[in-house]
């Protein structure tokens, strides 16, 4: 499960850009037939953005679309 902070603090010093880049790099290294990945974001509370899936392209899109 990938977890990323989407709070206001992530707007400083390109933190969101750097975090998204790191998550996308992780996704590129994974074998979709061997793993399932999901995505959770958090600000004042957690939010399930994507359930566990072998469809890493959908997770890639979800990460790319984060503010």
Long-range contacts (C-beta under 8 A, 24 or more apart in sequence): 1-37, 1-38, 1-39, 1-40, 1-52, 2-26, 2-37, 2-38, 2-39, 2-40, 2-59, 2-63, 3-39, 3-40, 3-41, 3-42, 4-39, 4-40, 4-41, 4-42, 4-63, 4-66, 5-41, 5-42, 5-43, 6-41, 6-42, 6-43, 6-66, 6-67, 7-42, 7-43, 7-44, 8-43, 16-66, 16-67, 20-63, 20-64, 20-66, 23-63, 24-60, 24-63, 24-64, 27-56, 27-59, 27-60, 27-63, 30-56, 32-56, 39-63, 41-66
